[in-house]
């Protein structure tokens, strides 16, 4: 019989992977900042063209800008935490589904524990 099992994928923190994560976080922050700037531009453009003020639309723009600011704060926190982690730490990256075969007599507790794939610099380093 075959069943689907969730497998955890972890990444070992190395200088290379740490720098890639930092670059990724910085890129996401830049994208969020561009979105904030675009919302502000659209809001000013709308306000300039409208004689009557519509509070609902202004509220929408403010919520969207605030949402992105919160995401940027979270990214700042993640960057701060990443700097504190020692090299060799294992970071949970994602979970994937795996098809495994079970047969009569297999140890269910071992199957139920699940598997973990360890990635180091883009290569599978270990399967636990």
Secondary structure, 3 states (H helix, E strand, C coil): CEEEEEEEEEEECCHHHHHHHHHHHHHHHHHHHHHHHHHHHHHHHHHHHCCCCCHHHHHHHHHHHHHHHHHHHHHHHHHHHHHHCCCCCEEEEEEEEEEEECCCCCCHHHHHHCEEEEEECCEEEEEC
